[in-house]
Amino acid sequence: MVTLPRVIVITGGLILVGMIAGGFAAGCALALYAILHGDWRGALDLELWGFAGAVGAGIGAVVAPLTSWLFLRHVPLGRLILQTTVGTILAGGVGFALGFSPLIMATLGYLAAAVRLAVVTPRRTELQGSKPGQAGSRRPA
């Protein structure tokens, strides 16, 4: 049974992890953009990292709990955070380097990774319905 205090604690944790992952992803995307343009000093500029990190943390604090609760509840949290963060970094950095809006491209990268996870990760009911010894079965053979 899910209780309200548990939902609040989990949502708070998702907000915190979303802020950390979003800030990190935004900073990395900006650094990737700078590296692709040959600006190594820009990739290490702490003011740019701070600005990008603040924007990314704000966005991550909102989208991480939303996507986690709405359509990725069956995805393990480690996989969810890692893959959406990598999708955000790659799409944001490369898209920005190609002249597109980094915010839009990072959002598209996040959503693409989230949709992919929603499609390829089996749901718990699918795993419980499999026979012992079959692929995807969590029961011992």
C-alpha positions, 0 to 999 in steps of 0.5 A, spaced: 500 500 500 502 506 498 501 512 503 502 519 502 508 520 506 512 515 502 509 518 495 512 525 498 519 522 500 519 519 493 517 525 490 522 529 494 528 524 492 526 525 485 526 532 485 533 532 488 536 527 483 532 531 477 536 537 480 543 534 480 542 530 473 539 536 470 544 541 472 550 536 470 547 535 464 546 542 462 553 543 464 556 537 460 552 539 454 555 546 454 561 543 455 560 539 449 558 544 445 564 548 446 569 542 445 565 541 438 567 548 436 574 548 439 573 552 445 576 548 450 577 554 455 569 555 454 568 548 456 571 549 463 568 556 464 565 555 471 560 561 470 558 558 464 557 551 468 554 555 473 549 558 469 547 552 465 547 548 471 542 552 474 537 552 468 538 545 468 537 544 475 530 548 475 528 544 469 530 537 472 526 538 478 520 539 474 521 533 469 524 528 473 518 527 478 513 528 472 516 523 467 517 518 473 510 518 476 506 519 469 509 514 465 516 511 467 514 507 474 516 501 471 523 503 469 528 502 475 531 509 477 538 508 476 537 506 468 532 512 468 536 517 471 543 515 467 539 514 460 535 520 460 541 524 462 545 522 457 540 523 452 539 530 454 547 531 454 548 529 447 542 532 444 543 538 447 550 539 446 550 536 439 544 540 437 547 547 440 553 546 436 549 545 429 545 551 431 539 549 434 536 551 440 540 548 446 533 548 450 529 545 445 534 539 443 536 537 450 528 537 452 527 532 445 533 528 447 530 527 454 524 525 451 527 521 446 530 517 452 524 517 456 520 514 451 525 509 449 525 506 456 518 506 456 517 502 450 523 497 451 523 496 459 518 490 461 513 491 466 512 487 472 506 484 470 509 482 464 515 479 468 510 475 473 506 472 467 512 469 464 514 461 465 520 459 470 526 458 465 524 463 460 527 470 458 525 475 463 523 471 468 525 473 475 523 466 478 528 461 479 528 455 474 
